[in-house]
């Protein structure tokens, strides 16, 4: 069900994460979110950080905002994206942590920045049945939504990524583990939707990545991952707008593949997922697959990334507008959503860079909105009345 994007043509948003403020020094580790919020220092820093995230997005003029993934601790290469659920779901032995290898670890030998990512993977073993445990996504969303009138989107990692991260000593095979994680995540997300969250985003379903693998995804081919996605979001549509964020990886703002990958082998599978909107990483491929995306995704809304999370170069509004014009050749304006390629908070970008990338996203969209006779968003960051460069004070 379309909620947040229902009545907006060319709505704008970002994928999720934003750079952590330098003064946000508290972490809560394996405590629950609500336990952490008992501590006055953590509560003040957390609420203040969410507030500045929201204010930056509002001043830029985004239509749909996020809490910046503020609950993620300060971990090497942004690893909290994967470790947070593992340390807070049922079934994990938090008293016995171990170093975990990664399926693509051979690509990152000593001397590569992402080797630090591998060394920091010290995680608990799975020893019992998986459950939602203390994810407490609803409390996090409420903390943000009561600070703004704009719709707050909440995103979370997909079950298949979690399954490939943990050492499983309970389930008989990877598929059973993935489906157990899917069931647990689904329960948590339905509680979130029932609380009123307007947009729920599943991040990085591995459908397109499985499709480009030489073994076709091995034990987890794209067809199975479509089933996993649909099970994970079961019951959400009709209560919240469901987004699927596709990406090619983003630890420490780094590329995970040596060469640019194509969505072509897996693009048609996204027609089969129960999502209202699918986002595509587009900047990393030089926007070369806009025609492919538009020709294959005909029913769902499409989010096109116009901001590159890998680089500190801030895109000019004219560049953003040019990308949107190109996308409109293949995607109707009524189904096009303007987003960033991925999150901007995975350890590697400053808050100032992120702020102006978001402002450029909105300014570029406004250029095209004006050309189409559509209402423009107010971008306070670009309002010349408030510049500090005037000679007269």
LOGUZA-101240 format. One record per residue (C-alpha): residue number from 1; residue in three letters; x, y, z. Coordinates in pm, 1 decimal. Last residue first. Layout:
BEGIN
num  residu  east  north  up
NUM  ALA  X  Y  Z $
...
This chain:
BEGIN
num  residu  east  north  up
393  UNK  2617.4  4272.4  885.0 $
392  UNK  2699.7  4403.2  536.8 $
391  UNK  2952.3  4214.8  330.2 $
390  UNK  2720.9  3918.0  269.4 $
389  UNK  2892.8  3578.3  281.0 $
388  UNK  2688.7  3434.6  566.3 $
387  UNK  2411.4  3305.9  338.3 $
386  UNK  2059.7  3310.1  479.7 $
385  UNK  1869.8  3494.5  208.6 $
384  UNK  2039.4  3275.8  -52.2 $
383  UNK  1818.1  2978.3  30.9 $
382  UNK  2014.2  2666.8  -67.2 $
381  UNK  2031.5  2511.1  280.3 $
380  UNK  1667.1  2605.4  331.7 $
379  UNK  1557.2  2374.1  52.0 $
378  UNK  1180.0  2416.5  14.3 $
377  UNK  1044.2  2147.0  -213.0 $
376  UNK  915.1  2242.1  -557.9 $
375  UNK  556.8  2193.8  -674.1 $
374  UNK  531.8  2041.9  -1023.3 $
373  UNK  523.2  2229.8  -1354.2 $
372  UNK  735.0  1965.8  -1529.8 $
371  UNK  1034.3  2197.2  -1575.1 $
370  UNK  995.7  2314.2  -1215.0 $
369  UNK  995.3  1954.7  -1091.2 $
368  UNK  1307.4  1889.8  -1298.0 $
367  UNK  1502.6  2170.7  -1131.9 $
366  UNK  1351.2  2078.3  -795.0 $
365  UNK  1493.9  1727.5  -826.5 $
364  UNK  1840.2  1873.4  -870.9 $
363  UNK  1792.7  2093.7  -564.9 $
362  UNK  1669.4  1796.6  -360.6 $
361  UNK  1963.0  1569.4  -445.2 $
360  UNK  2202.4  1863.7  -405.0 $
359  UNK  2077.7  1921.5  -52.4 $
358  UNK  2127.9  1551.6  26.5 $
357  UNK  2484.5  1565.8  -105.3 $
356  UNK  2529.8  1884.2  95.1 $
355  UNK  2438.9  1720.2  424.8 $
354  UNK  2635.6  1403.7  350.2 $
353  UNK  2955.9  1598.5  286.6 $
352  UNK  2901.3  1802.5  603.5 $
351  UNK  2834.6  1493.1  815.1 $
350  UNK  3168.3  1350.5  707.3 $
349  UNK  3201.4  1031.3  504.5 $
348  UNK  3394.9  707.6  563.6 $
347  UNK  3242.0  493.1  829.8 $
346  UNK  2922.2  329.2  696.1 $
345  UNK  2709.9  643.1  731.6 $
344  UNK  2622.7  744.2  377.2 $
343  UNK  2365.8  476.6  301.8 $
342  UNK  2312.3  358.9  -53.6 $
341  UNK  2263.1  490.2  -407.2 $
340  UNK  2085.1  801.5  -281.2 $
339  UNK  1718.9  852.8  -365.7 $
338  UNK  1478.1  1002.2  -620.4 $
337  UNK  1149.1  816.1  -667.8 $
336  UNK  997.8  748.0  -1011.9 $
335  UNK  657.4  582.2  -1051.4 $
334  UNK  442.2  890.1  -1125.2 $
333  UNK  728.1  1040.8  -1327.7 $
332  UNK  703.2  749.9  -1571.6 $
331  UNK  1024.6  545.9  -1603.8 $
330  UNK  1215.5  500.3  -1932.4 $
329  UNK  1279.6  851.6  -2065.5 $
328  UNK  1219.1  980.9  -1712.4 $
327  UNK  1546.9  819.8  -1603.5 $
326  UNK  1740.8  1044.4  -1841.2 $
325  UNK  1569.6  1355.7  -1706.7 $
324  UNK  1643.1  1237.8  -1352.3 $
323  UNK  2010.9  1186.6  -1433.2 $
322  UNK  2036.7  1533.9  -1585.2 $
321  UNK  1868.3  1688.3  -1280.5 $
320  UNK  2122.8  1521.6  -1051.2 $
319  UNK  2408.3  1653.6  -1262.3 $
318  UNK  2255.9  2003.9  -1261.0 $
317  UNK  2223.1  1986.9  -882.0 $
316  UNK  2600.2  1928.3  -861.5 $
315  UNK  2714.0  1602.2  -703.6 $
314  UNK  2926.6  1639.1  -393.4 $
313  UNK  3261.1  1464.6  -439.1 $
312  UNK  3318.5  1265.3  -121.2 $
311  UNK  3282.8  939.3  -310.2 $
310  UNK  3142.9  591.4  -245.8 $
309  UNK  2792.6  699.4  -140.2 $
308  UNK  2711.3  825.7  -489.4 $
307  UNK  2396.3  1040.8  -510.4 $
306  UNK  2145.2  997.3  -795.7 $
305  UNK  2020.2  653.4  -691.6 $
304  UNK  1699.1  563.9  -872.4 $
303  UNK  1397.3  449.8  -672.5 $
302  UNK  1140.4  266.9  -880.9 $
301  UNK  768.2  235.4  -806.7 $
300  UNK  628.6  -105.0  -891.5 $
299  UNK  434.2  -211.5  -1200.8 $
298  UNK  668.8  -200.3  -1500.6 $
297  UNK  1011.6  -305.8  -1375.1 $
296  UNK  1179.3  -457.3  -1684.3 $
295  UNK  1201.5  -174.4  -1938.6 $
294  UNK  1266.1  92.2  -1677.0 $
293  UNK  1548.8  -101.9  -1515.5 $
292  UNK  1719.7  -185.0  -1844.6 $
291  UNK  1679.4  173.2  -1969.0 $
290  UNK  1831.0  310.3  -1648.1 $
289  UNK  2120.7  66.2  -1668.7 $
288  UNK  2408.6  296.4  -1767.5 $
287  UNK  2354.8  536.6  -1476.5 $
286  UNK  2736.0  567.3  -1450.2 $
285  UNK  2744.7  218.1  -1303.5 $
284  UNK  2826.5  333.4  -949.1 $
283  UNK  2568.5  612.8  -977.7 $
282  UNK  2279.4  370.8  -1029.5 $
281  UNK  2223.1  168.9  -713.7 $
280  UNK  1862.6  62.6  -757.3 $
279  UNK  1565.3  112.6  -527.1 $
278  UNK  1255.9  -109.6  -545.3 $
277  UNK  912.5  20.1  -444.2 $
276  UNK  580.3  -131.9  -343.4 $
275  UNK  736.1  -460.3  -243.0 $
274  UNK  603.9  -816.1  -247.6 $
273  UNK  879.5  -958.8  -466.4 $
272  UNK  804.0  -1111.2  -805.4 $
271  UNK  888.1  -813.5  -1027.6 $
270  UNK  1226.4  -805.9  -856.7 $
269  UNK  1309.4  -1141.1  -1013.7 $
268  UNK  1315.7  -975.1  -1355.9 $
267  UNK  1632.3  -777.7  -1276.5 $
266  UNK  1851.4  -1070.0  -1173.6 $
265  UNK  2084.0  -1129.9  -1469.4 $
264  UNK  2059.0  -764.4  -1585.1 $
263  UNK  2145.6  -592.5  -1255.3 $
262  UNK  2502.2  -548.4  -1373.4 $
261  UNK  2823.7  -539.6  -1172.4 $
260  UNK  3098.5  -278.3  -1192.5 $
259  UNK  3437.2  -442.9  -1155.1 $
258  UNK  3655.0  -519.2  -852.9 $
257  UNK  3349.0  -589.3  -638.8 $
256  UNK  3282.1  -484.1  -277.8 $
255  UNK  3317.4  -110.7  -344.6 $
254  UNK  3415.1  88.7  -38.0 $
253  UNK  3224.4  349.9  165.7 $
252  UNK  3356.3  188.8  485.7 $
251  UNK  3142.0  -117.0  408.3 $
250  UNK  2912.4  -43.5  108.5 $
249  UNK  2780.1  -339.4  -86.0 $
248  UNK  2632.0  -390.1  -434.5 $
247  UNK  2289.5  -244.2  -355.1 $
246  UNK  1919.6  -318.3  -376.2 $
245  UNK  1683.1  -147.3  -132.2 $
244  UNK  1340.1  -308.9  -125.6 $
243  UNK  1067.8  -74.3  -3.0 $
242  UNK  737.1  -165.3  161.9 $
241  UNK  473.5  103.3  228.1 $
240  UNK  298.3  20.0  553.0 $
239  UNK  -22.8  -142.2  679.1 $
238  UNK  -174.4  -272.8  356.7 $
237  UNK  151.3  -438.8  269.7 $
236  UNK  309.9  -558.8  593.1 $
235  UNK  143.6  -899.6  634.4 $
234  UNK  429.9  -1098.8  486.6 $
233  UNK  741.7  -881.0  458.1 $
232  UNK  990.6  -1151.6  558.3 $
231  UNK  801.6  -1427.3  376.6 $
230  UNK  807.9  -1229.5  53.9 $
229  UNK  1180.1  -1165.3  85.6 $
228  UNK  1256.8  -1530.7  159.9 $
227  UNK  1052.1  -1652.6  -137.7 $
226  UNK  1238.6  -1407.4  -363.0 $
225  UNK  1560.3  -1544.4  -210.7 $
224  UNK  1459.0  -1896.7  -312.2 $
223  UNK  1408.7  -1794.3  -673.9 $
222  UNK  1738.0  -1601.9  -670.6 $
221  UNK  1941.1  -1911.8  -581.1 $
220  UNK  2038.6  -1987.9  -219.3 $
219  UNK  2214.9  -2324.5  -218.0 $
218  UNK  2442.3  -2209.7  -500.1 $
217  UNK  2355.4  -1856.9  -607.6 $
216  UNK  2369.4  -1918.2  -979.7 $
215  UNK  2703.4  -2099.9  -949.2 $
214  UNK  2885.4  -1830.6  -1146.8 $
213  UNK  2734.5  -1559.6  -927.0 $
212  UNK  2548.0  -1280.9  -1106.5 $
211  UNK  2200.3  -1403.9  -1004.8 $
210  UNK  2297.4  -1451.4  -640.7 $
209  UNK  2399.8  -1085.2  -623.6 $
208  UNK  2073.5  -972.4  -783.4 $
207  UNK  1863.4  -1163.6  -530.9 $
206  UNK  2081.2  -1079.7  -229.6 $
205  UNK  1818.9  -860.7  -63.4 $
204  UNK  2019.1  -553.8  31.0 $
203  UNK  1804.7  -369.3  279.2 $
202  UNK  1437.7  -440.0  348.2 $
201  UNK  1268.0  -101.1  396.9 $
200  UNK  959.5  -22.1  601.6 $
199  UNK  766.6  299.1  527.5 $
198  UNK  471.5  446.9  722.0 $
197  UNK  557.8  319.3  1071.8 $
196  UNK  221.2  317.8  1249.4 $
195  UNK  264.4  91.4  1553.3 $
194  UNK  112.3  -196.7  1356.3 $
193  UNK  391.0  -154.1  1101.3 $
192  UNK  659.6  -191.1  1368.8 $
191  UNK  488.6  -495.0  1522.8 $
190  UNK  469.3  -641.7  1173.3 $
189  UNK  840.1  -572.9  1127.9 $
188  UNK  935.2  -762.7  1443.8 $
187  UNK  729.1  -1068.9  1350.7 $
186  UNK  871.8  -1063.8  998.6 $
185  UNK  1227.2  -1048.5  1132.4 $
184  UNK  1169.2  -1365.5  1335.0 $
183  UNK  1011.9  -1548.8  1040.3 $
182  UNK  1294.9  -1441.9  807.8 $
181  UNK  1560.8  -1551.0  1057.1 $
180  UNK  1395.8  -1892.7  1069.3 $
179  UNK  1373.9  -1895.0  688.4 $
178  UNK  1744.4  -1817.4  658.4 $
177  UNK  1839.6  -2089.1  907.0 $
176  UNK  1632.9  -2352.3  727.2 $
175  UNK  1793.9  -2251.5  398.8 $
174  UNK  2145.3  -2261.9  542.2 $
173  UNK  2116.5  -2617.9  668.3 $
172  UNK  2028.4  -2832.6  969.8 $
171  UNK  1964.2  -2550.9  1214.6 $
170  UNK  2131.6  -2530.4  1557.0 $
169  UNK  2509.0  -2484.1  1546.1 $
168  UNK  2511.6  -2189.5  1302.7 $
167  UNK  2823.6  -1972.4  1287.6 $
166  UNK  2682.1  -1637.2  1177.9 $
165  UNK  2740.3  -1402.8  883.7 $
164  UNK  2586.7  -1594.7  594.5 $
163  UNK  2260.2  -1620.8  785.2 $
162  UNK  2259.0  -1247.9  859.6 $
161  UNK  2291.3  -1167.5  490.3 $
160  UNK  2011.4  -1411.4  406.0 $
159  UNK  1779.7  -1260.2  667.4 $
158  UNK  1778.3  -908.3  516.8 $
157  UNK  1912.7  -599.8  699.0 $
156  UNK  1678.8  -335.7  836.2 $
155  UNK  1517.0  -8.9  735.8 $
154  UNK  1284.9  246.5  894.9 $
153  UNK  1131.8  534.0  698.1 $
152  UNK  1017.4  840.4  892.7 $
151  UNK  724.2  1031.5  742.0 $
150  UNK  762.8  1408.2  792.2 $
149  UNK  598.9  1559.7  1102.1 $
148  UNK  923.5  1533.4  1297.9 $
147  UNK  1056.5  1457.9  1647.4 $
146  UNK  785.3  1208.3  1746.4 $
145  UNK  882.8  999.0  1443.4 $
144  UNK  1241.8  955.2  1560.1 $
143  UNK  1184.4  804.6  1904.9 $
142  UNK  884.9  613.4  1765.9 $
141  UNK  1107.8  444.8  1505.8 $
140  UNK  1357.3  334.6  1769.7 $
139  UNK  1085.5  200.7  2001.0 $
138  UNK  932.2  5.3  1712.6 $
137  UNK  1265.8  -145.2  1614.0 $
136  UNK  1303.8  -309.2  1955.2 $
135  UNK  1543.4  -581.2  1833.4 $
134  UNK  1515.5  -743.8  2175.7 $
133  UNK  1443.9  -1107.1  2094.0 $
132  UNK  1296.0  -1138.0  1745.5 $
131  UNK  1344.8  -1516.3  1764.9 $
130  UNK  1598.2  -1770.8  1641.9 $
129  UNK  1594.4  -2120.4  1789.9 $
128  UNK  1913.2  -2216.0  1974.5 $
127  UNK  2294.0  -2223.2  1953.1 $
126  UNK  2381.2  -1948.1  1704.6 $
125  UNK  2740.5  -1850.0  1773.6 $
124  UNK  2831.0  -1497.5  1887.2 $
123  UNK  3038.3  -1254.2  1678.8 $
122  UNK  3388.5  -1120.5  1631.5 $
121  UNK  3404.0  -979.5  1278.0 $
120  UNK  3652.6  -697.7  1338.8 $
119  UNK  3937.3  -873.7  1158.8 $
118  UNK  3725.6  -908.7  844.7 $
117  UNK  3636.4  -538.7  836.5 $
116  UNK  4002.6  -451.2  892.9 $
115  UNK  4073.6  -658.2  580.8 $
114  UNK  3837.8  -411.1  413.1 $
113  UNK  4114.3  -150.1  391.0 $
112  UNK  4335.5  -389.0  194.4 $
111  UNK  4689.0  -437.4  329.9 $
110  UNK  4618.5  -786.4  458.3 $
109  UNK  4405.5  -966.5  197.1 $
108  UNK  4050.6  -855.8  101.3 $
107  UNK  3923.7  -1065.7  -189.7 $
106  UNK  3991.5  -1389.0  1.2 $
105  UNK  3737.2  -1279.7  262.5 $
104  UNK  3447.4  -1315.1  20.9 $
103  UNK  3261.4  -1580.8  223.0 $
102  UNK  3363.2  -1409.3  545.7 $
101  UNK  3547.2  -1568.4  835.6 $
100  UNK  3406.6  -1526.5  1189.0 $
99  UNK  3614.6  -1455.1  1496.7 $
98  UNK  3447.0  -1594.9  1803.6 $
97  UNK  3227.2  -1478.0  2089.9 $
96  UNK  3119.3  -1694.1  2380.5 $
95  UNK  2897.0  -1519.3  2634.8 $
94  UNK  2654.4  -1380.8  2376.0 $
93  UNK  2539.7  -1728.3  2273.2 $
92  UNK  2274.3  -1646.8  2011.5 $
91  UNK  1923.5  -1792.3  1993.2 $
90  UNK  1707.7  -1483.2  2045.2 $
89  UNK  1788.0  -1162.5  1857.1 $
88  UNK  1985.1  -869.2  1999.7 $
87  UNK  2354.0  -937.7  1934.9 $
86  UNK  2287.4  -1082.5  1588.3 $
85  UNK  2053.0  -797.8  1497.5 $
84  UNK  2319.1  -532.0  1578.0 $
83  UNK  2609.6  -721.7  1418.1 $
82  UNK  2506.4  -674.4  1056.0 $
81  UNK  2459.6  -296.8  1039.0 $
80  UNK  2700.2  -270.9  1333.7 $
79  UNK  2974.4  -350.8  1082.9 $
78  UNK  3001.9  12.5  975.4 $
77  UNK  3357.5  -38.9  850.9 $
76  UNK  3488.3  -76.1  1209.1 $
75  UNK  3215.8  -21.4  1468.0 $
74  UNK  3061.9  294.0  1618.2 $
73  UNK  2730.8  151.2  1736.4 $
72  UNK  2423.0  146.2  1515.2 $
71  UNK  2112.4  284.3  1685.2 $
70  UNK  2126.7  605.7  1480.5 $
69  UNK  2039.3  435.9  1154.6 $
68  UNK  2014.6  793.7  1016.9 $
67  UNK  1669.2  829.9  1172.3 $
66  UNK  1519.7  842.9  822.8 $
65  UNK  1334.4  1103.4  614.7 $
64  UNK  1072.2  1106.3  340.2 $
63  UNK  1001.9  1430.7  150.5 $
62  UNK  1357.3  1563.3  163.9 $
61  UNK  1394.5  1944.3  174.7 $
60  UNK  1761.3  1996.7  262.1 $
59  UNK  1657.6  2170.2  582.9 $
58  UNK  1432.8  1873.6  664.9 $
57  UNK  1711.6  1622.5  603.0 $
56  UNK  1956.4  1815.8  819.9 $
55  UNK  1688.4  1853.1  1087.7 $
54  UNK  1617.9  1481.1  1094.7 $
53  UNK  1981.9  1387.3  1138.7 $
52  UNK  2024.0  1666.0  1393.4 $
51  UNK  1733.2  1533.4  1599.4 $
50  UNK  1844.6  1170.2  1576.5 $
49  UNK  2183.9  1276.7  1714.5 $
48  UNK  2023.8  1479.0  1996.9 $
47  UNK  1802.8  1182.9  2090.4 $
46  UNK  2102.1  948.0  2097.5 $
45  UNK  2336.1  1182.0  2284.4 $
44  UNK  2080.2  1268.1  2550.9 $
43  UNK  1967.7  908.1  2594.1 $
42  UNK  2325.2  778.4  2614.3 $
41  UNK  2423.1  1028.5  2881.7 $
40  UNK  2099.1  980.5  3080.1 $
39  UNK  2127.7  600.7  3086.4 $
38  UNK  1775.1  457.0  3077.5 $
37  UNK  1786.7  480.4  2696.6 $
36  UNK  2045.6  201.7  2692.8 $
35  UNK  1799.7  -34.4  2857.7 $
34  UNK  1537.1  58.5  2597.6 $
33  UNK  1781.0  -12.6  2316.4 $
32  UNK  1872.2  -350.0  2463.9 $
31  UNK  2222.0  -399.2  2592.4 $
30  UNK  2450.2  -601.0  2362.3 $
29  UNK  2669.2  -304.1  2268.1 $
28  UNK  2526.9  25.3  2395.4 $
27  UNK  2769.6  276.4  2249.6 $
26  UNK  2822.7  635.6  2371.7 $
25  UNK  3054.9  874.9  2188.2 $
24  UNK  2807.5  1083.7  1988.3 $
23  UNK  3024.5  1399.3  1993.7 $
22  UNK  3182.6  1313.7  1658.0 $
21  UNK  2836.2  1297.7  1499.5 $
20  UNK  2775.7  964.5  1320.1 $
19  UNK  2760.2  982.8  942.2 $
18  UNK  2414.2  903.3  798.8 $
17  UNK  2239.0  572.5  737.3 $
16  UNK  1912.6  532.6  551.5 $
15  UNK  1850.3  503.2  178.0 $
14  UNK  1785.0  870.8  119.2 $
13  UNK  1454.3  1029.4  23.0 $
12  UNK  1286.4  1232.7  -249.0 $
11  UNK  941.0  1216.9  -406.4 $
10  UNK  919.6  1265.0  -785.4 $
9  UNK  542.0  1315.9  -790.8 $
8  UNK  394.1  1312.2  -440.6 $
7  UNK  46.8  1185.4  -348.1 $
6  UNK  112.0  818.9  -268.1 $
5  UNK  479.7  839.5  -173.3 $
4  UNK  439.2  809.1  206.1 $
3  UNK  142.3  572.7  195.4 $
2  UNK  138.3  336.2  -100.1 $
1  UNK  0.0  0.0  0.0 $
